[in-house]
Each structure stands twice: as structure tokens, then as C-alpha cells.
Amino acid sequence: MGIMSDVMAQNADYLFMIENATKAPSGHNTQPWLFRIGESEIDIYPNFSRELIAVDPRHRELFISLGCATENLCVAAQQKGYRTEVRVTNDSVIRILIAKDENVQTGTSLFPQIAVRQTNRSVYNGKIIPEDSIFQLKSIAVEPSVNVHFYKNGTLDYARIADMIYAGNRLQMNDKAFKTELAEWMRYNKKHQNKTRDGLSYATFGAPNVPLFIAKFVMSKAVNERIQNKGDREKIASSSHFVLFTTKDDTVEQWIALGRTLERLLLRSTKMNIANAYFNQPNEEAGLARDMAKLLQISNEYPTILIRLGYGKQMPYSLRRDYRLCILPTE
């Protein structure tokens, strides 16, 4: 209670920013961030106790998640009338300088979408997104050294990417360490998800709320290459576009920049009622990533994040831990 009291005694606007930052997406919903509040800045640190050793050994996706959180924090700051400046320190801490500015326009950003954005893992309805909507998504601000590529369902490149996803499933679903890590972050029923408030909730996959021993048994039989590819084929066929995010040099700073760009697109697509979900298997396997870059004629770029877009019914939301637990003591 003493720690919580100390946190709540801090700048209410800064706490508001951090609360919204923690609504960002993260691999397996690990929520791998920590925050420290200063007089005129908020620092974001990686929480390596929530790392994914098997699927993300270089922490690339972890830092992308921190970039997404950074973007949410900046959007929330604008909502409160602050301007922000983002810097990345030599030890990979994200420092966000914050200053009140009466010239900042509030109420015009994508702030309302932070609370309703979600990763929608369902089968979509097969409707193709109109070109004018894709143009709006292509118009988002893209950070330096980051590129965003769109691939429409029905094109050769869309089919090539799909094949890479199936190949990624083959590798990952036959990797004992990957499957063990995945199981550690599964939340098998309502009681389990409410206890941890993180991880991959049964509800977000459309699974029923059943006793833990039943859910674990069913999932142990379902996590395999054949079932994964069968489900993914249906999801890929029902989607409108793939969107591939790449970086120029595959560095921490660029991963963070990619996360900021990604979150902008996710918030914009949410506002347009366009669903999204991740298909990052090809990027997580280095050999497949190189092959995919060559096939897509982007060999000078590093494929990093792959998502699908389309139209689907809203799914249950992943829970978030109390944001106050992510705030470090002031120095």
C-alpha cells in the first residue's frame, strides 16, 4: 500500500499518460515495460523478466512493444495539452521529454482509439478494404529507417507471404522450446486470466471458459503444425491485406521507431473499423525472413512485423496489469 500511495502522489497527468501507454500491444501480451517519472520526462525501460527467450531471443519484438507504448504515451500527452520529444539513450532507455504547451491541439488525435484497439485473432468476413481506406493507412507518418508495405489478397506476393507463414508454423510447432514458452503464457480460463491479467487469454481465441485441466488438455492437442496451418489458412483467406513493417538496419532504435509507426497504423485502422492480427512467424525465423525479403524484392530491408487486415466482429479484450505496478521509484 505504501508503494501505491507514493505512485498516486505523483503528477496525475503523467500517470494518465502511463496508464494509456500500458494499453499497447506486446508479444504474448507480456506487457514488458517499466516507467520512471521525472520532473519533465518519463523514461520507459525494458522489463526483461517478461522476455520471450524462445521466440524473441534478440528482444526485437520486446522493443517494438516499447515503441508502441511510447506512441500511446505521446498521444495521451497531446490529449492533456503537452508536447513531447522522444529520445533513445545509449543504454536503450526511451526518454520522453514532456512540456505543457498551450498551442498543442487537444481532441484531434487518435486518443479515443487507444482504449478500443485490439488484436482480433478471429476469422474475418472476406470483404476487401476499399482503396481509399488503404490510401489513408498508407498516409500515416512513418518514422525514419522504417518502411511499410501493403499486399492485397489475391496477388502473387500475398500468396508468397502466406506460404512463408505456413513454413514458419512448421518450424515453430516442431520447436519444443517455442511450444513450452507459448504454454507458459497461455491463460486457460477466466479465473486464470483474471489472476495474472496478462498473457494469451482463452477468450481472445474464442475458446470456452472450462475447468483448467480440460482447457490444458485440449490446448496440448491443438498446438501442432497441422491444426495451426489449417486455422491460419482460413484466417488468411478471410483477410483483405497483409502489411509488412521493415527496418533499414535492424537496430534497437529502429525497432522502437517501428513500434511507434505500427501503433499509429493500428490506431488509425481501429478508427476505420478495420481489424488486425499478427502473423509474425516468418519474421521470427531468420532464414525465412531473408527468403521473404528476396521474394518480395526488398532484400535491403529487414522484415520485422507482419499483420493482416480485414473486417471482423469485435472479440474479447486482453486484460492489462495495474499500470501502477509498472512504475519504478523515483531516483
C-alpha positions as YAML, in Angstrom:
chain: A
units: angstrom
residues:
- id: 1
  name: MET
  ca: [0.00, 0.00, 0.00]
- id: 2
  name: GLY
  ca: [2.91, 2.35, 0.70]
- id: 3
  name: ILE
  ca: [4.27, 1.93, -2.82]
- id: 4
  name: MET
  ca: [0.85, 2.54, -4.34]
- id: 5
  name: SER
  ca: [0.40, 5.67, -2.21]
- id: 6
  name: ASP
  ca: [3.75, 7.01, -3.39]
- id: 7
  name: VAL
  ca: [2.79, 6.39, -7.03]
- id: 8
  name: MET
  ca: [-0.59, 8.07, -6.73]
- id: 9
  name: ALA
  ca: [1.04, 11.13, -5.15]
- id: 10
  name: GLN
  ca: [2.87, 11.82, -8.41]
- id: 11
  name: ASN
  ca: [1.76, 14.06, -11.29]
- id: 12
  name: ALA
  ca: [-1.76, 12.96, -12.24]
- id: 13
  name: ASP
  ca: [-1.24, 13.84, -15.91]
- id: 14
  name: TYR
  ca: [1.90, 11.70, -16.07]
- id: 15
  name: LEU
  ca: [0.03, 8.79, -14.51]
- id: 16
  name: PHE
  ca: [-2.70, 9.25, -17.13]
- id: 17
  name: MET
  ca: [-0.05, 9.01, -19.86]
- id: 18
  name: ILE
  ca: [1.47, 5.86, -18.38]
- id: 19
  name: GLU
  ca: [-1.91, 4.19, -17.94]
- id: 20
  name: ASN
  ca: [-2.62, 4.69, -21.64]
- id: 21
  name: ALA
  ca: [0.90, 3.60, -22.62]
- id: 22
  name: THR
  ca: [0.30, 0.21, -20.98]
- id: 23
  name: LYS
  ca: [-2.63, -0.43, -23.34]
- id: 24
  name: ALA
  ca: [-0.14, -1.02, -26.16]
- id: 25
  name: PRO
  ca: [0.20, -4.46, -27.77]
- id: 26
  name: SER
  ca: [3.06, -6.81, -26.87]
- id: 27
  name: GLY
  ca: [4.23, -10.29, -27.80]
- id: 28
  name: HIS
  ca: [2.10, -12.91, -25.97]
- id: 29
  name: ASN
  ca: [0.65, -9.90, -24.08]
- id: 30
  name: THR
  ca: [3.69, -9.97, -21.79]
- id: 31
  name: GLN
  ca: [3.49, -6.20, -21.14]
- id: 32
  name: PRO
  ca: [7.31, -5.91, -20.89]
- id: 33
  name: TRP
  ca: [7.63, -2.28, -19.79]
- id: 34
  name: LEU
  ca: [8.64, -0.26, -16.78]
- id: 35
  name: PHE
  ca: [8.30, 3.51, -16.30]
- id: 36
  name: ARG
  ca: [10.13, 6.08, -14.21]
- id: 37
  name: ILE
  ca: [8.66, 9.55, -13.73]
- id: 38
  name: GLY
  ca: [10.93, 12.59, -13.67]
- id: 39
  name: GLU
  ca: [10.20, 16.28, -13.28]
- id: 40
  name: SER
  ca: [9.77, 16.90, -17.01]
- id: 41
  name: GLU
  ca: [10.20, 13.45, -18.54]
- id: 42
  name: ILE
  ca: [9.06, 9.84, -18.40]
- id: 43
  name: ASP
  ca: [11.56, 7.05, -19.05]
- id: 44
  name: ILE
  ca: [10.47, 3.68, -20.44]
- id: 45
  name: TYR
  ca: [12.66, 0.68, -19.59]
- id: 46
  name: PRO
  ca: [12.52, -2.88, -20.91]
- id: 47
  name: ASN
  ca: [11.35, -5.38, -18.31]
- id: 48
  name: PHE
  ca: [13.50, -8.37, -19.16]
- id: 49
  name: SER
  ca: [11.77, -10.51, -16.54]
- id: 50
  name: ARG
  ca: [8.98, -10.69, -19.15]
- id: 51
  name: GLU
  ca: [11.16, -11.56, -22.11]
- id: 52
  name: LEU
  ca: [10.34, -14.32, -24.61]
- id: 53
  name: ILE
  ca: [13.62, -16.20, -24.94]
- id: 54
  name: ALA
  ca: [12.43, -18.78, -27.49]
- id: 55
  name: VAL
  ca: [10.50, -16.61, -29.94]
- id: 56
  name: ASP
  ca: [12.29, -13.28, -29.41]
- id: 57
  name: PRO
  ca: [15.89, -14.02, -28.31]
- id: 58
  name: ARG
  ca: [17.24, -10.66, -29.51]
- id: 59
  name: HIS
  ca: [14.42, -8.70, -27.81]
- id: 60
  name: ARG
  ca: [13.41, -7.19, -31.12]
- id: 61
  name: GLU
  ca: [9.67, -7.62, -30.59]
- id: 62
  name: LEU
  ca: [10.06, -6.50, -26.97]
- id: 63
  name: PHE
  ca: [11.50, -3.15, -28.07]
- id: 64
  name: ILE
  ca: [8.82, -2.82, -30.74]
- id: 65
  name: SER
  ca: [6.27, -3.17, -27.94]
- id: 66
  name: LEU
  ca: [8.04, -0.38, -26.07]
- id: 67
  name: GLY
  ca: [7.78, 1.73, -29.23]
- id: 68
  name: CYS
  ca: [4.03, 1.11, -29.32]
- id: 69
  name: ALA
  ca: [3.79, 2.14, -25.66]
- id: 70
  name: THR
  ca: [5.83, 5.26, -26.45]
- id: 71
  name: GLU
  ca: [3.41, 6.27, -29.18]
- id: 72
  name: ASN
  ca: [0.42, 5.77, -26.89]
- id: 73
  name: LEU
  ca: [2.09, 7.87, -24.22]
- id: 74
  name: CYS
  ca: [2.74, 10.69, -26.71]
- id: 75
  name: VAL
  ca: [-0.86, 10.59, -27.95]
- id: 76
  name: ALA
  ca: [-2.14, 10.71, -24.36]
- id: 77
  name: ALA
  ca: [0.22, 13.61, -23.59]
- id: 78
  name: GLN
  ca: [-1.19, 15.57, -26.53]
- id: 79
  name: GLN
  ca: [-4.68, 14.90, -25.20]
- id: 80
  name: LYS
  ca: [-3.64, 16.66, -21.97]
- id: 81
  name: GLY
  ca: [-2.05, 19.60, -23.80]
- id: 82
  name: TYR
  ca: [1.62, 18.57, -23.69]
- id: 83
  name: ARG
  ca: [4.21, 18.44, -26.45]
- id: 84
  name: THR
  ca: [6.66, 15.57, -26.40]
- id: 85
  name: GLU
  ca: [10.12, 14.75, -27.69]
- id: 86
  name: VAL
  ca: [11.34, 11.16, -27.83]
- id: 87
  name: ARG
  ca: [14.97, 10.18, -27.40]
- id: 88
  name: VAL
  ca: [16.66, 6.79, -27.08]
- id: 89
  name: THR
  ca: [19.65, 6.71, -24.74]
- id: 90
  name: ASN
  ca: [22.83, 4.73, -25.31]
- id: 91
  name: ASP
  ca: [21.61, 2.07, -22.86]
- id: 92
  name: SER
  ca: [18.32, 1.65, -24.79]
- id: 93
  name: VAL
  ca: [16.09, 3.61, -22.40]
- id: 94
  name: ILE
  ca: [13.33, 5.60, -24.09]
- id: 95
  name: ARG
  ca: [13.22, 9.12, -22.66]
- id: 96
  name: ILE
  ca: [10.11, 11.17, -23.41]
- id: 97
  name: LEU
  ca: [10.54, 14.86, -22.67]
- id: 98
  name: ILE
  ca: [7.22, 16.46, -21.73]
- id: 99
  name: ALA
  ca: [6.28, 20.13, -21.66]
- id: 100
  name: LYS
  ca: [2.95, 21.91, -21.30]
- id: 101
  name: ASP
  ca: [2.17, 23.87, -24.46]
- id: 102
  name: GLU
  ca: [-0.95, 25.96, -24.96]
- id: 103
  name: ASN
  ca: [-0.51, 25.63, -28.72]
- id: 104
  name: VAL
  ca: [-0.95, 21.86, -28.67]
- id: 105
  name: GLN
  ca: [-4.30, 20.92, -30.18]
- id: 106
  name: THR
  ca: [-6.20, 18.50, -27.94]
- id: 107
  name: GLY
  ca: [-9.11, 16.32, -29.01]
- id: 108
  name: THR
  ca: [-7.87, 15.94, -32.60]
- id: 109
  name: SER
  ca: [-5.62, 12.90, -32.18]
- id: 110
  name: LEU
  ca: [-6.32, 9.18, -32.18]
- id: 111
  name: PHE
  ca: [-6.53, 9.14, -28.40]
- id: 112
  name: PRO
  ca: [-10.04, 7.57, -28.19]
- id: 113
  name: GLN
  ca: [-8.77, 4.57, -30.15]
- id: 114
  name: ILE
  ca: [-6.19, 3.60, -27.52]
- id: 115
  name: ALA
  ca: [-8.85, 2.09, -25.27]
- id: 116
  name: VAL
  ca: [-10.65, 0.17, -28.04]
- id: 117
  name: ARG
  ca: [-7.73, -1.08, -30.16]
- id: 118
  name: GLN
  ca: [-7.38, -4.83, -30.03]
- id: 119
  name: THR
  ca: [-5.65, -7.73, -31.73]
- id: 120
  name: ASN
  ca: [-8.51, -9.59, -33.40]
- id: 121
  name: ARG
  ca: [-7.49, -13.21, -33.99]
- id: 122
  name: SER
  ca: [-10.84, -14.29, -35.45]
- id: 123
  name: VAL
  ca: [-11.72, -15.30, -39.00]
- id: 124
  name: TYR
  ca: [-12.74, -12.14, -40.87]
- id: 125
  name: ASN
  ca: [-15.65, -11.74, -43.29]
- id: 126
  name: GLY
  ca: [-13.63, -11.79, -46.52]
- id: 127
  name: LYS
  ca: [-14.50, -8.24, -47.57]
- id: 128
  name: ILE
  ca: [-11.68, -6.34, -49.31]
- id: 129
  name: ILE
  ca: [-10.77, -2.95, -47.83]
- id: 130
  name: PRO
  ca: [-11.53, -0.14, -50.33]
- id: 131
  name: GLU
  ca: [-8.54, 1.52, -51.98]
- id: 132
  name: ASP
  ca: [-9.34, 4.92, -50.47]
- id: 133
  name: SER
  ca: [-9.16, 3.38, -46.98]
- id: 134
  name: ILE
  ca: [-5.84, 1.72, -47.81]
- id: 135
  name: PHE
  ca: [-4.61, 5.11, -49.05]
- id: 136
  name: GLN
  ca: [-5.48, 6.62, -45.66]
- id: 137
  name: LEU
  ca: [-3.48, 3.92, -43.90]
- id: 138
  name: LYS
  ca: [-0.56, 4.45, -46.25]
- id: 139
  name: SER
  ca: [-0.65, 8.14, -45.35]
- id: 140
  name: ILE
  ca: [0.31, 7.70, -41.68]
- id: 141
  name: ALA
  ca: [3.56, 9.29, -40.55]
- id: 142
  name: VAL
  ca: [6.40, 6.77, -40.83]
- id: 143
  name: GLU
  ca: [9.49, 7.09, -38.64]
- id: 144
  name: PRO
  ca: [12.96, 7.27, -40.29]
- id: 145
  name: SER
  ca: [14.52, 3.94, -41.40]
- id: 146
  name: VAL
  ca: [11.12, 2.22, -41.30]
- id: 147
  name: ASN
  ca: [9.15, 1.06, -44.34]
- id: 148
  name: VAL
  ca: [5.56, -0.19, -44.59]
- id: 149
  name: HIS
  ca: [4.46, -2.48, -47.44]
- id: 150
  name: PHE
  ca: [0.86, -3.46, -48.30]
- id: 151
  name: TYR
  ca: [-0.06, -6.71, -50.09]
- id: 152
  name: LYS
  ca: [-3.63, -7.33, -51.28]
- id: 153
  name: ASN
  ca: [-5.38, -10.68, -51.06]
- id: 154
  name: GLY
  ca: [-5.38, -12.33, -54.48]
- id: 155
  name: THR
  ca: [-1.94, -11.11, -55.53]
- id: 156
  name: LEU
  ca: [1.12, -13.29, -56.02]
- id: 157
  name: ASP
  ca: [3.00, -11.61, -53.19]
- id: 158
  name: TYR
  ca: [0.08, -12.23, -50.80]
- id: 159
  name: ALA
  ca: [0.25, -15.93, -51.65]
- id: 160
  name: ARG
  ca: [4.04, -15.95, -51.19]
- id: 161
  name: ILE
  ca: [3.74, -14.42, -47.74]
- id: 162
  name: ALA
  ca: [1.06, -16.98, -46.83]
- id: 163
  name: ASP
  ca: [3.44, -19.79, -47.78]
- id: 164
  name: MET
  ca: [6.07, -18.25, -45.52]
- id: 165
  name: ILE
  ca: [3.59, -18.23, -42.63]
- id: 166
  name: TYR
  ca: [2.90, -21.94, -43.10]
- id: 167
  name: ALA
  ca: [6.65, -22.60, -43.23]
- id: 168
  name: GLY
  ca: [7.08, -20.60, -40.00]
- id: 169
  name: ASN
  ca: [4.40, -22.69, -38.32]
- id: 170
  name: ARG
  ca: [6.22, -25.83, -39.40]
- id: 171
  name: LEU
  ca: [9.41, -24.66, -37.71]
- id: 172
  name: GLN
  ca: [7.84, -23.25, -34.56]
- id: 173
  name: MET
  ca: [5.34, -26.01, -33.93]
- id: 174
  name: ASN
  ca: [8.17, -28.54, -34.03]
- id: 175
  name: ASP
  ca: [10.32, -26.49, -31.64]
- id: 176
  name: LYS
  ca: [9.95, -27.77, -28.07]
- id: 177
  name: ALA
  ca: [11.27, -24.53, -26.52]
- id: 178
  name: PHE
  ca: [8.80, -22.44, -28.54]
- id: 179
  name: LYS
  ca: [5.84, -24.60, -27.51]
- id: 180
  name: THR
  ca: [6.91, -24.64, -23.86]
- id: 181
  name: GLU
  ca: [7.17, -20.84, -23.81]
- id: 182
  name: LEU
  ca: [3.82, -20.48, -25.55]
- id: 183
  name: ALA
  ca: [2.18, -22.73, -22.96]
- id: 184
  name: GLU
  ca: [3.67, -20.65, -20.13]
- id: 185
  name: TRP
  ca: [1.85, -17.57, -21.42]
- id: 186
  name: MET
  ca: [-1.49, -19.22, -22.16]
- id: 187
  name: ARG
  ca: [-4.32, -18.20, -19.82]
- id: 188
  name: TYR
  ca: [-6.69, -21.13, -19.96]
- id: 189
  name: ASN
  ca: [-9.91, -19.86, -18.38]
- id: 190
  name: LYS
  ca: [-11.49, -16.81, -16.78]
- id: 191
  name: LYS
  ca: [-10.07, -17.46, -13.32]
- id: 192
  name: HIS
  ca: [-6.58, -17.93, -14.75]
- id: 193
  name: GLN
  ca: [-6.68, -14.74, -16.86]
- id: 194
  name: ASN
  ca: [-8.12, -12.65, -14.02]
- id: 195
  name: LYS
  ca: [-5.34, -13.80, -11.70]
- id: 196
  name: THR
  ca: [-2.46, -12.77, -13.97]
- id: 197
  name: ARG
  ca: [-4.07, -10.07, -16.17]
- id: 198
  name: ASP
  ca: [-1.52, -10.77, -18.87]
- id: 199
  name: GLY
  ca: [-0.71, -13.49, -21.40]
- id: 200
  name: LEU
  ca: [-2.81, -15.05, -24.15]
- id: 201
  name: SER
  ca: [-6.36, -15.25, -22.85]
- id: 202
  name: TYR
  ca: [-8.59, -18.15, -23.84]
- id: 203
  name: ALA
  ca: [-11.34, -15.61, -24.61]
- id: 204
  name: THR
  ca: [-9.35, -13.77, -27.29]
- id: 205
  name: PHE
  ca: [-9.15, -17.05, -29.24]
- id: 206
  name: GLY
  ca: [-12.88, -17.65, -28.94]
- id: 207
  name: ALA
  ca: [-12.38, -20.63, -26.61]
- id: 208
  name: PRO
  ca: [-14.98, -21.56, -23.95]
- id: 209
  name: ASN
  ca: [-14.47, -20.98, -20.23]
- id: 210
  name: VAL
  ca: [-13.90, -24.53, -18.95]
- id: 211
  name: PRO
  ca: [-12.02, -26.02, -15.98]
- id: 212
  name: LEU
  ca: [-8.26, -25.64, -16.13]
- id: 213
  name: PHE
  ca: [-7.42, -29.33, -16.55]
- id: 214
  name: ILE
  ca: [-9.79, -29.63, -19.51]
- id: 215
  name: ALA
  ca: [-8.51, -26.45, -21.19]
- id: 216
  name: LYS
  ca: [-4.87, -27.54, -20.80]
- id: 217
  name: PHE
  ca: [-5.60, -30.97, -22.26]
- id: 218
  name: VAL
  ca: [-7.46, -29.52, -25.26]
- id: 219
  name: MET
  ca: [-4.75, -26.94, -25.94]
- id: 220
  name: SER
  ca: [-1.98, -29.52, -25.68]
- id: 221
  name: LYS
  ca: [-3.64, -31.45, -28.51]
- id: 222
  name: ALA
  ca: [-4.39, -28.33, -30.59]
- id: 223
  name: VAL
  ca: [-0.91, -26.76, -30.61]
- id: 224
  name: ASN
  ca: [0.62, -28.52, -33.59]
- id: 225
  name: GLU
  ca: [1.61, -27.76, -37.16]
- id: 226
  name: ARG
  ca: [-1.42, -29.33, -38.84]
- id: 227
  name: ILE
  ca: [-4.07, -27.59, -36.75]
- id: 228
  name: GLN
  ca: [-2.20, -24.28, -36.72]
- id: 229
  name: ASN
  ca: [-1.87, -24.20, -40.51]
- id: 230
  name: LYS
  ca: [-5.47, -25.29, -41.00]
- id: 231
  name: GLY
  ca: [-6.71, -22.39, -38.88]
- id: 232
  name: ASP
  ca: [-4.29, -19.92, -40.42]
- id: 233
  name: ARG
  ca: [-5.36, -20.83, -43.97]
- id: 234
  name: GLU
  ca: [-8.91, -19.86, -43.10]
- id: 235
  name: LYS
  ca: [-7.80, -16.62, -41.45]
- id: 236
  name: ILE
  ca: [-5.55, -15.69, -44.37]
- id: 237
  name: ALA
  ca: [-8.27, -16.40, -46.92]
- id: 238
  name: SER
  ca: [-10.72, -14.21, -44.96]
- id: 239
  name: SER
  ca: [-8.37, -11.22, -44.71]
- id: 240
  name: SER
  ca: [-8.00, -8.29, -47.08]
- id: 241
  name: HIS
  ca: [-4.32, -7.32, -46.86]
- id: 242
  name: PHE
  ca: [-1.01, -8.19, -45.31]
- id: 243
  name: VAL
  ca: [1.04, -5.26, -44.02]
- id: 244
  name: LEU
  ca: [4.78, -5.82, -43.59]
- id: 245
  name: PHE
  ca: [6.88, -3.44, -41.49]
- id: 246
  name: THR
  ca: [10.61, -3.40, -42.11]
- id: 247
  name: THR
  ca: [13.68, -1.57, -40.83]
- id: 248
  name: LYS
  ca: [16.82, -0.49, -42.62]
- id: 249
  name: ASP
  ca: [19.48, -1.67, -40.15]
- id: 250
  name: ASP
  ca: [17.67, -3.87, -37.58]
- id: 251
  name: THR
  ca: [18.79, -1.81, -34.57]
- id: 252
  name: VAL
  ca: [17.13, -1.15, -31.21]
- id: 253
  name: GLU
  ca: [16.45, 2.47, -32.09]
- id: 254
  name: GLN
  ca: [14.80, 1.41, -35.36]
- id: 255
  name: TRP
  ca: [12.74, -1.27, -33.60]
- id: 256
  name: ILE
  ca: [11.38, 1.42, -31.29]
- id: 257
  name: ALA
  ca: [10.67, 3.66, -34.29]
- id: 258
  name: LEU
  ca: [8.90, 0.78, -35.99]
- id: 259
  name: GLY
  ca: [6.75, 0.28, -32.89]
- id: 260
  name: ARG
  ca: [5.67, 3.93, -32.99]
- id: 261
  name: THR
  ca: [4.79, 3.62, -36.69]
- id: 262
  name: LEU
  ca: [2.95, 0.35, -36.10]
- id: 263
  name: GLU
  ca: [0.85, 1.81, -33.30]
- id: 264
  name: ARG
  ca: [-0.14, 4.76, -35.49]
- id: 265
  name: LEU
  ca: [-1.42, 2.39, -38.13]
- id: 266
  name: LEU
  ca: [-3.21, 0.23, -35.56]
- id: 267
  name: LEU
  ca: [-4.96, 3.23, -34.04]
- id: 268
  name: ARG
  ca: [-5.91, 4.62, -37.44]
- id: 269
  name: SER
  ca: [-7.26, 1.26, -38.60]
- id: 270
  name: THR
  ca: [-9.22, 0.93, -35.36]
- id: 271
  name: LYS
  ca: [-10.86, 4.29, -36.04]
- id: 272
  name: MET
  ca: [-11.81, 2.95, -39.50]
- id: 273
  name: ASN
  ca: [-13.31, -0.25, -38.01]
- id: 274
  name: ILE
  ca: [-10.62, -2.35, -39.67]
- id: 275
  name: ALA
  ca: [-9.50, -5.39, -37.67]
- id: 276
  name: ASN
  ca: [-5.90, -6.56, -37.38]
- id: 277
  name: ALA
  ca: [-3.90, -9.51, -36.09]
- id: 278
  name: TYR
  ca: [-0.27, -10.64, -36.20]
- id: 279
  name: PHE
  ca: [1.29, -13.28, -38.47]
- id: 280
  name: ASN
  ca: [4.87, -12.78, -37.42]
- id: 281
  name: GLN
  ca: [6.14, -16.33, -37.86]
- id: 282
  name: PRO
  ca: [8.26, -15.59, -41.00]
- id: 283
  name: ASN
  ca: [9.99, -12.64, -39.32]
- id: 284
  name: GLU
  ca: [10.81, -14.65, -36.20]
- id: 285
  name: GLU
  ca: [12.75, -17.27, -38.20]
- id: 286
  name: ALA
  ca: [15.88, -15.62, -39.64]
- id: 287
  name: GLY
  ca: [16.16, -17.88, -42.67]
- id: 288
  name: LEU
  ca: [12.54, -17.35, -43.65]
- id: 289
  name: ALA
  ca: [12.89, -13.60, -43.18]
- id: 290
  name: ARG
  ca: [15.79, -13.50, -45.64]
- id: 291
  name: ASP
  ca: [13.89, -15.64, -48.14]
- id: 292
  name: MET
  ca: [10.79, -13.49, -47.83]
- id: 293
  name: ALA
  ca: [12.73, -10.27, -48.36]
- id: 294
  name: LYS
  ca: [14.25, -11.74, -51.51]
- id: 295
  name: LEU
  ca: [10.89, -12.94, -52.85]
- id: 296
  name: LEU
  ca: [9.29, -9.55, -52.18]
- id: 297
  name: GLN
  ca: [12.29, -7.73, -53.72]
- id: 298
  name: ILE
  ca: [13.17, -5.86, -50.54]
- id: 299
  name: SER
  ca: [16.48, -7.57, -49.85]
- id: 300
  name: ASN
  ca: [17.98, -4.36, -48.45]
- id: 301
  name: GLU
  ca: [15.35, -4.28, -45.67]
- id: 302
  name: TYR
  ca: [14.74, -6.40, -42.55]
- id: 303
  name: PRO
  ca: [11.20, -7.87, -42.37]
- id: 304
  name: THR
  ca: [10.17, -7.29, -38.78]
- id: 305
  name: ILE
  ca: [6.41, -7.20, -38.15]
- id: 306
  name: LEU
  ca: [3.66, -8.75, -40.27]
- id: 307
  name: ILE
  ca: [-0.04, -8.14, -39.67]
- id: 308
  name: ARG
  ca: [-3.24, -8.93, -41.54]
- id: 309
  name: LEU
  ca: [-6.11, -6.50, -42.03]
- id: 310
  name: GLY
  ca: [-9.78, -7.05, -42.72]
- id: 311
  name: TYR
  ca: [-13.26, -6.74, -41.29]
- id: 312
  name: GLY
  ca: [-14.36, -8.88, -38.37]
- id: 313
  name: LYS
  ca: [-16.60, -8.94, -35.32]
- id: 314
  name: GLN
  ca: [-15.16, -7.49, -32.14]
- id: 315
  name: MET
  ca: [-13.53, -10.07, -29.86]
- id: 316
  name: PRO
  ca: [-12.97, -10.05, -26.07]
- id: 317
  name: TYR
  ca: [-10.14, -7.82, -24.91]
- id: 318
  name: SER
  ca: [-6.85, -8.94, -23.39]
- id: 319
  name: LEU
  ca: [-6.53, -7.80, -19.79]
- id: 320
  name: ARG
  ca: [-3.85, -5.43, -18.52]
- id: 321
  name: ARG
  ca: [-1.99, -5.45, -15.24]
- id: 322
  name: ASP
  ca: [-2.44, -2.49, -12.91]
- id: 323
  name: TYR
  ca: [-0.30, 0.20, -14.53]
- id: 324
  name: ARG
  ca: [0.89, 1.35, -11.12]
- id: 325
  name: LEU
  ca: [2.82, -1.91, -10.76]
- id: 326
  name: CYS
  ca: [4.92, -0.87, -13.78]
- id: 327
  name: ILE
  ca: [6.16, 2.39, -12.25]
- id: 328
  name: LEU
  ca: [9.65, 2.41, -10.76]
- id: 329
  name: PRO
  ca: [10.51, 4.51, -7.67]
- id: 330
  name: THR
  ca: [11.83, 7.97, -8.41]
- id: 331
  name: GLU
  ca: [15.59, 8.33, -8.18]
...
